[in-house]
Amino acid sequence: MTSPSEIQIPFPKNFTPNDEHKSIALEKGVNVQEELIKCRDHSEASGIKKQSWSKYFNNWLRNARPSQVKPTHQSAIQVTKSGYVFIN
C-alpha cells in the first residue's frame, strides 16, 4: 500500500510560483512565468508525476538558463563610396 507521502501526481493545473521560486528565478536571471510554462509543457508531454512539484520546480529553475535578449530594432549602417554614413 502506498502512503500519502509517496503519492505522485501529474503537474497541478492550479500550480503557481511561490516566493522561493520567484527568488531562485531572480537569482538565475530567468523569467519565472516563462519557466513555469516550459516546465508544465515538458511535464505534461512526458507524463511526469511527482510528490513535490514545488521542489521539482525549484530544481527546474536552478537548471534554467537566461534567454538571449533579442533587440527589438536593429540599425542598419550603410557607408557609401564617398564616405557618407546612413543609419536606418
Long-range contacts (C-beta under 8 A, 24 or more apart in sequence): 5-51, 6-51, 7-51, 8-49, 8-50, 8-51, 9-49, 9-50, 9-51, 9-53, 10-43, 10-44, 10-47, 10-48, 10-49, 11-39, 11-40, 11-43, 11-44, 11-48, 11-50, 11-53, 12-53, 15-40, 15-53, 15-57, 17-57, 18-54, 20-54, 20-58, 21-54, 21-57, 21-58, 21-61, 24-58, 24-61, 24-62, 25-61, 25-64, 28-61, 28-62, 28-64, 28-66, 29-66, 30-61, 30-64, 30-65, 30-66, 30-67, 31-67, 32-61, 34-67, 35-60, 35-61, 35-64, 38-64
